[in-house]
Amino acid sequence: MPVAPTYPGVYVEEVPSGVRTITGVATSITAFIGRTLRGPVNKPWTINGFADFERVFGGLWVESALGYAVRDFFRNGGAQAIIVRLYHAEEGGGAQSSKLTLTAGNVKLVAAYEGSWGKGLRATADTNISDDAAAMLGLTAGDLFNLTITDTGPGGSTEQFRNLSFKESARRVDRVLEGQSRLVRWDGAFPDPPPVVASGSDAVTAAENDLKDKKKALAEAIKGGDQAAIDAAQQAADQAEQAVVTATDALVASDGIALTYAADFSPPNAQQDKKGLYALEQADLFNLLCIPPYVATDGVSNRDVETALVADSAAYCEARRAMLIVDPPSGWIDKSTAKAQFIDPNNDVIGTRSKNAALFFPRLRQPNPKRDNQMEVFAPCGAVAGIFARTDTQRGVWKAPAGLEATLVGVPRLSVSLTDQENGELNPHGINALRAMPASGRVIWGARTLQGDDRLASEWKYIPVRRLALYLEESLYRGTHWVVFEPNDEPLWAQIRLNVGAFMHNLFRQGAFQGTTPRDAYFVKCDKESTTQNDVNLGVVNIVVGFAPLKPAEFVIIKIQQMAGQIET
């Protein structure tokens, strides 16, 4: 409304702010938890492709199923993943160190993360410091040094840090490395007084440089043609080469041992300390959770997941509005075993019947590039999550991630071949089948949650219905934060109805709901009936949203009637 003029003939009018819009959240960010070769421990790390995984976490590793699941995720359409690396250090007498240490001159360093990947680190320190740089820090040139760190492993990188110091300053070495380096940290306490830094390289680099010099001397001796000189140079080169081997062998660090539920996924105070499964508390949002097999079964690693962890994971997914993708037990070698164990009321081999979890059977048979491409059995969770992501992008979260278009990329075979009749036995109990179909190849042929047993008659029977509800919950929860501390009366309620209604109508137009009109498809209620005076006194505003979900057409019934005697007259 107009207010008093600021200048003659000029009026200031207060215009209501624009309509707030609710933006839908992502639907297929997938979290993976398990062992990797390298990378930060108990810290969620977002990656956008398998190349990122190789760079940060080391790529495929025969000791862990996680890398293969991440590979399958991106192969099948996944776009963004969150990786949580867990590490179980060796125990008892003779246990190797978890982190590698190295020294350049008298600069003592330790690898930033656990694992033998640190054997590829090389360090060089030098004292080529200008007086001007030292003066700017209030130090002398003798107080400063430069440090170069090189990772010679796959996808390695080089880091250079100039004008570091042991003395208290803005360039104190421990702080700089902690804040800027992805490869190393300062090892140990500072001596008092701080020593003068000596230029030098780590033992392996020094041995490699000496080998280069010896090989150069050998080449010069060969050119000279003096056999005695050649023999002496060859002997020196051989000794230098052996020195490189000795220095490399001296680098010792462990990749850790097999994970356990109690020690790694759910250690004491895990939720409080945000470790193990609950390291995901440090992540803002994830929609799907995969825990690739890590338990050794029958002497073979990466075969199963402990049922206690599946139970905890399902409960955690319910709290975080996410879906858990459950892998079938390794003992399910045929349909009969799978059905008998799944429906056995006296022995729970899965660990959950959560509405936020879904199980897919059988496992995948794929070539393992780490073992000369021999065919091995892998868990399907990564590939399934990738198809969830692909379907969300192409059709929407309300579309079942199954059918002839839900093809499993990079999967030449399945561990168990299922027929229509066998699939018909498993599906009504809530087991989603992976099938080999003519022309289409390997596909997902089921879309039920673990509450999908027909006998339960659950409203969350189907994966797309449950995922759409989770999407709506999360989007509306985040999109209505602005409501907090607003005057709790009809103007606010009208704005809420407008905002939420616009969001729901947009989904209706995309085909997310049943019905031919918005009235048939959804409703938004926020008024004095949903929010009573007592609610207002308590500082509560109630928003009620309903929707008519689209359910998958699992079974197609075809009726054929013969027409006889229809003679045209």
N, C-alpha and C positions, 0 to 999 in steps of 0.2 A: 504494500500500500504506500502511497506517497507520504513523505515525511517533510519536515521543514527544509526549505531550500538552503543549499550551501552557498550558492551565489544567486544573485537576482536572475530569475528566469530558468534556473537549473534545478531540477528536482532529482532526488535519489530515490529509486524504487527498489524495494527488496523483492527479489524474484525467488520463488521456491526452488530449491535444488532439484537437479534432474532426477529422473527415476533411477533408482539403484538397480543394477542388474546382477543376477546370480549366474556365475560361471560354473559349469560342470567340472568336476575334478577329473583327473586321469582315471582310467579304469583298468589298466593292465601293467602297472609298475610291479615287477616281480622281484621278490626278495629270495636270495639263495644263502643258505648257511652251511658251512662245512670247512674242510681243510683245503688249503691251497699252498703252492710252493713259496709264495712270498706275499708281501702286502701288510697293511696295518691289521692288528689283531683287535677283535671286539669293537670295531669301528665301521659302521655302515658306509660303503663307498659306492657312489652312483657311477654306472658305466653306460655307454650308449652304443656299444658294439663289441664284438668278440675281440677286435684288435685292442680295445681298451682293457679287456680282461687279461689278455696276454701281456700287455705292458705293465699293468699294476700287479697282477696276481700270478703271472708266470705261465698261463696257458694250460694245456692238457697235462695231466699227471696220472700215471697208472695207480698211484696210491690213493687217489681220491676220485669219487664219482662226480664231484661238483663241477669240475671243468667241462666234462662231457655234457652235463645237463645245461650249463650255460651256453655251450656251443649249439645244442639242439634248440634252445630258446630263440636265439637270434636267427638260426637257419629257417625257422618256421614262422617268422614274422614278428618276433619280439623287438621292441624298440628301446626300452629302458629297463635296466635291472639294478638292484641293490645287492652288493656282495658283503657278507659278514664272514670274515675269516676267523676261524678258531684254531688254537694251537695248544697241544698237550705236550709239555716238555718231557724229555726222558727222565726216568727216576732211578734211584738206587746207585750202587757203586759202579763206577765206570761210565756214568751218564755223560754224554757230550754236552758242551755248552749250547744254549739255544741261539745265541748271537755270536757272529764272528767278530774278532777284534783284529785291528791292524795298526801299524805305527809308521808314520812318515816323518823322518828325522826324529824329533822327540815329541811329536804331536800324536797323542794316543786317541784312537777312534774306535767306535763300535758300530756295527751295522744297525740301521734304523729299525729293522724288523727281524723277527726270528726266522731261522731257516738257513740251509746251506747255500742259498742264492748269493750270500755275502762273499762266497769264494771268488766271485767275479769282480769284486771291488778292487780298485787300484787307487792309491793316494800318493800325491806328491806335494811337498811343502817347499816354498822358496822364500827368500828374504829380499826380493827386488822391490823395495819400498822407497818412494820418494819422500824427501823431507817435508814437502808441502802437505802431503796426505797425512803424515804423522802430526804435523803442527795443527791441522784442523781438528784432530781428535785430542789435542793436548798431551800427546805422547811423543816419544822419540822414534826414529826409524828402527831402532833396535828392539822396540817393543812390539813391532808388527810383523806379520807374515802373510803370505798368500797360500791358499790351499786349493788343489784341483782334485776332484773325485771323479773317477770314471767307472761306469758299470759295463764290464765287457760281456755280460750275459746277453741273451736274446732280447732285442728291443731296448738295449742299454742306452744310457745317456751320460752326459758329462756335466758336472756342476763346478763352477769356479767361484771362489769366495776370496775377495781381495781385502787387504788391510784388516786382518783379524788380529786379536790380541788376547793374551792371558790376563791382562790387567783390567781392572774395572773401567769400562768405557762402553760407548754405544756399539762397539764392534767386538765385545767379548765373545770368544769362540763358541762357548756352550749355548748362548742365547741365539746367536746367528744360525747355528746349525739346527737348533730346535725349531726355529721359526721358518727357515728357508730350505733346508735340505730334505730330500726324500730318500736319501741314501745312507747317511751316517749321522751319528751323534757323538758328542764329546764323551770320553770314557774316563770316569774317575774324578777325584777332587783336584783342585788346583794347588800346586806346591806354593809355599810361602817362604821367601819371595818368589814371584813367577820367574822361571828360567828364561834365558835367551833362547829363542827358537833356532834350531839347527835345520838347515835345508837338507832335503833328502826324500827318498821314496820308500814305499813299503817294500818288504823283502822280495816279493815276487817281481815287482816292477824293476827293482835294482838288479835282480838276477837276469831278467829279460833284457835289460839294457846292456848288461855285461855280455850276454850271449850275442847280441847284435854286433858289439865291438869285436868279439872273438871271431865271428863269421866274416866280418869285414877284413880282419887280419889274415884269415885263412885264404880269402880270395886274393889278397895282395901277394901272399906267399906263393900261391899257385901261378900267378902271373910271373913272379921272379924265377920260377923253375928250380929253385934249390930244394932238393928232396928233404934234406934235414930240417929246413925251415918249415916245409909243408907238414912234415910229421909232427913237429912241435906245435904248430898252429892247430892242426887237427886234434891233437891231444887236449889242447887248451879249450877248443870249441866243445869237445865231448864233455869235459869237466863242467863247462858253463851250462851245457844243456842239462846235465844231471843236477846242477844246482837249482835250475828252474823247477825241475820235478820235485826236488826236496822241499823247496820253499812252498810250492803249491800244495804238497801233501801235508804241510804243517798247518794249513788253514783248515780248521775243524769247526763245524757247526752242525747241529742236528735239525732235520726236517720235522722232528716230533714223532709221536706215536699215535696209535688209533684213538679216536675220540670216544668218550663215554657220556652217557646222559647225566650222571650225577656230578662228574667233575668238570664238564665243559659246557653242556647246553643248559644245565640248571644247577650251577655251583651255589654254595652258600651265599645268601644276600644278592642273588643274581639280579632281581628286579631293582633293588636299591642301587647296586653298582652298575647297572645297565651292561651286563655281560651275558655271553651265551645267546640263548634265544631272545633275551630281553635287551640285547644290544640294539635291537630295532626300535627301542624307545628313543634313540637318538635320531631316527629317521622321521621326517615329517609325515610322509604318506607312502604306503605300499598297498597294493590291491590283491596280490597273489603271493602265496608263500610256498616255497619248495625246499624240502630238506632231503637231499639225495642220500641214498643208503650209505652208511658208514660202519655198520657192525659186521664183523667177520662171522660168516656162517659156514660150517663144515670146512674150516681152514681157508676159505676164500674171502678176501676183503670186499668191502662195499656191497654187501648182499641185502641188508635189512636196516630198518629203523626201529628203535625200541618203542614199544607201545606207550610207555609212560610219556615219552617225548611227543608222540602223536597227540595224546590227550592234552598235554600242556599247550601244544601248538594250536590245536583247534580252539581251545578256550581263549588263547591270546588273540587269535584271528577274530573271534566274536567280539572281543573288546576293542579291536582296532578296525572293525568293519572291513575285513579282508576274507579271502577264501584260501583254504588249505588244499593243495593238490596232493593226494595220498598215493604212494606207489604200492603196488600189490606185493605181498610177501614173496620172497624168492622161492618158497616151497610150493607155490601155486603153479604146478607144471602142467596142469590140464584143467578143463572145465569142472570136472567132478570134484577135484580137490578144492578148487576155489569156492564152489557153491557150498560144499559141506562145511568148510571151515568158517566161511563168512556168516552162515546162518546158525552156527552152533551156539546155543544160548549159554553154554557152560564154559566156553573158552573164547575170549575175545582176542583175536590175532591182529586186529586193526588198531584198536585203542580209542576210537571215537565213533559216535553216530551223530556228529554235529551237523546242523543245517548249513554251517559255513565250511564244509569239507566235502570233497568228491574224490572217489577212487576210480582209477582206470586200469583195466586188465586186458591183455597181458603186457609183459615187458617187451622191449625192442631188441632185435638182433641187428647189430651194426658192425662194420669193420673198425678195428681199433688201430689208428695210425701209429700209436706208441708201441704196438706189438706186430709190426709188419702186416697190418691190415687184416689180421685174422678175425674171424667173426666171433663176437662176444655178446653177452646179454647186458643191456643197460636199462636203467629206470626210465619210465616215460614222462616223468613230471616236467622236465624242461621243454620237451617237444609239445606237450599238451598246453603248457603255459604260453608257448609261442603261438599256437593256434587260437587260444583265447584272445591274445593281442591282435592277431591278424583279423579275426572275425569282428572284434570291436571296431577296428579301423574301417573295414569294408562295409559292415552292416549295422553295427551298433551293439551295445552291451546287452540289449534285449533279445538279440538273436542267439539261439543255441549254438555253441561252438562245436558243432557236429554236422555230419552229413557228407555228401559226395564232394563238396568243396573243401572240407576240413581235412585235407591231405597231409600226411606226415612226410615232410621233406627230409631226405637223407636217411630214410629207414627202408632198407631193401627187404627186410623180413620181420615178422613178429615171432616171438618165442612160442606162441600157441596159436594155432589156426582155428578160428571159431566158425561154426555154421549158423544159419538163421535159427535153427531150432535151439542150438546151445545158447546163442545170444538171447533168445526168448526165455530161457530158464534163468539167466543172470539178471537181465534188465529189471524185471519186477521187484527184485530184491535191492536194487540200488547200486549194482556193479555196472559201470560204464565200459562197454567193450571197445577194443580197438580191432578193426576188421580189415581184411584184404578183400577189396571189391574189384570186380572186373572193370577195366578201363581207368578207374580212379586210383587204384593202388591201395596203399594203406591209409585208412581214414579213422576218425573218431566216430563211433556209432552208438553214442549214449550221452545223455545230458541230465543226469540225476544227481542230487546231493546224497549224502549218506543218510538223509531222512527220506530217501526216495522209495522206500519199500511201500508197495501198494497198501499193505495192511495198516500202515501208520496214518494214511490219509493226511499227510502234512501239507500245510499251505506252502511250505518251502521245499516241495518235492523236486522242483526243477532248478537247474543251475542258472539259466537266464533270468528267471523270476527272482531268485535270491540275489543275484548280482545286481539286477536293476534296483532292487530295494536298497541294497548297500550303497549304490551310486547316488540314489536320491537322498538317503540319510546323510552321507558325507557332504554332498554338494549343498544341501539346505543348511546343514549345521555350520559350514564355513561361510555360506552366503548370507547368513542372518546375524553374524556377529555385531553388525552395526546397531542392532536393536538394543543392545545393552545400554542401560542408563537413559534411554529415550523415555519421554513421558508416556506412561502406560494407559492410553485411552484410545478412543475411536480413530483419531487421525493416524496414530501409529498402526493400528490394526488394519486400516484401509491401505496404508502403504505396504504392509506385509502381504496382504492379499494380492495387491498389484504385482509386487516383486515375484512372489512365489508362483502366482498364477501365470505370469509371463514365462517363467522358466518351464513350468509344466506344459504350457501350450506349445512352446517350441518343440518339446519332446513329442507331443501329440502329433504335430505336423510331420515329424520325422518317422512316425509309425511305431512309436514305442509302446502304445497302449491299444487296448481293444476299443471298439466303438467308432461310430461314424461322426459323432459330434463331441465337442469337449465335455458336455454334460454327461455323456455316457462313459467318457474315458477317465476323468479325474475330477477331484474337487479340492478346494482349499478353504478351510474354515478358520477364521480368527476374529472373534467378536465377543460380545458380552456373555454369550452362552458358553464358549470354550474357555474364556478367561473371566472368572467370577470376581466379585469385589474382594473376596477373601484372597484370591490369587494376586490381585492388584496390591493388596496390603502386604503380601509376602514378597512382592517384587518379581512375580512370575507372569510371563505371557505364554499362553498355550497356542500352538499352531498345529492344526490337524490337517494332514494331507492324505488323501486316498487316491488309489489308482487301480485301473483294471488291467492286469498284466496279460501279456501274450504268452500262451503256453505252447510248447512244441507239439507238432503233430507226430507223435511217436509211431503210431500204428495207422496205416491206411487200410480202410475196409472197402473192398470192391464187391459190389453186388451185381450179378449178371442175371438178367431175366430173359428167357427165351420167348420170342413172340411167334405165335403160331396161328395160322388161319386168318391172318389179316389180309383179306382179299379186298382190293379196291373196287368199289361199285360206283 
